[in-house]
Amino acid sequence: MCDGWPFELFGDQRPVEQQRGWIHFEVERRLLALDHGRLRRAVSELRAGGLKTEPAFATVLGVSGDPYRGLLELAAETDAELRARIAACDF
């Protein structure tokens, strides 16, 4: 706790670009860049309702199973594949 705010420190020996958190961040950034705001609004609504970021993306994109693993798998998709996935969503 610092000034009433809880926080957590995390360390990993792997280079940043190989860390799961970074990979999640990058695929989320790519997804948002490939859309025109619809995805951002849908994810934001779920997050406002209490869902964490990765589960919100997974829910909107129809990724089944573990949302954290699912986003790692999405990172391997091309931009064209991600665009098609977004287009198939009903938001």
N, C-alpha and C positions, 0 to 999 in steps of 0.2 A: 504494500500500500504506500502511496505517496500522495499527500494532500487529499486523502480520502478516496483516491482512485486506485482500484486494484490493477496490477499489471503483471505480466509474465515475461521473463527473459528466455530466449531460445537460442541455442547454438548448434551448429552442425559443421562437421569437418568437410563436407562436400562443397564444391564451388556453388555459388548461389544459383546459377542456371540449371543445376542438377537437383536442387531441393524441391520437394513436392509443393511447398507453399508458393514458390516462385513460378513453378509450372502452372499451378492453378491460376495465379495472377495473370500470367501471359495468355492463357487460353481464354480467360474471361475478357481480357483487353481485346484480343482478336475478335471474339464473338461480338462485342459491343461495337467495334469498328466496322464490322461487316453488316450491321443492321442500321436502321434509320430511326432508332429511338424506341421502337415497340418492345424489344427485348429488355432494354434498360427499365422501362416502365413496369413491365410484368415482373421482373426480378425485384425491383424496388418495392412493389406492392407486397410481395411475399416477405421480404425482409422487414417491412414495416409491421407485418403481422407476427414477427418473431422468429422467422426462419433464418438460419445462418446463410452466408453467401453461397457456398458450394451446393447445399441442398436446394436453395432457391433456383440456381441455374439449372440443376439437374431436373427439378420438377417442371420448370417451364419448357425445357428441351426434351422432356420425355425420356430421360436417361434413367433406366431402372437399376436396382441394386444399390450398392454403396455409392453415394454421390461423389465422394472424394476420389475413389478409384475411377469412377465414370469420367470425371473431368480430366484425370490424367490420360485416359484413353482418347478423349477428344483432342488432346494436344497433338496427337499424331495425325489428325485429319488435315487435309489441305483446306485452303480458304474456300474452294469450290464446294467441297463436302460440307463444310460448316455452313455456308450460305444455303445449301439445299436443306440441311437440318433445320435451320431457322425458318426457311420458307414453309416447311412442313408443319410448323407449330401453329396452333390455333390460339392466338392471344388477341 
